[in-house]
Amino acid sequence: MTTDSSRDRHSDADGADVEALAVRAAAGDRDALETLLAAIQPRVRRICGRMLLYPEDADEATQDALLLVATKVHQFGGRSRFTTWLHAVASNSARSTYRTLKRRAGERLTAELPPMPDPRTTSVIAGSRLDLLEALDVLGADHPELVEPLVLRDVQELDYAEIARFLDIPLGTVKSRIHAARNTVRPLLVVTD
């Protein structure tokens, strides 16, 4: 059985390898990119799974995120750790997948609905993270600069300093944006018993 602390130690050891692979992949090393994608796939899946609880939705977001990493790794600037950049890419992919599934579900006419629920839209219709994703959409419409710091802190659980390095903004600005974002989304979140 793997404990959280042994998993964290294992992740830290793997983290150095992932960072080195990312640097090589960003420089154009195709073998490093292939190895990197294989190494980060479970992490990306966990990140997407935190936001999209239905496994097939999270798998779709994971594939989209891995494709983005493969095609955009050269844009990784090295201002922060690669894994921080990866968290942002995966979180954005999950949000994008949610919006796509929501749009698809809304486009269906009632008469066109199948007799059995479509598993591709189940998490959009009945998922337990709907309130958070909806709140992030509302927040993004009026204050897009607040979404990423909030997701990186409250969903992906990154520390404030790491978020500041990644976003290349002062630590005080990160804290201020997260505070403002929380105040904005709090009334939008549905509390369930």
Beta strands, then each sheet from edge to edge (+ up, - down):
end
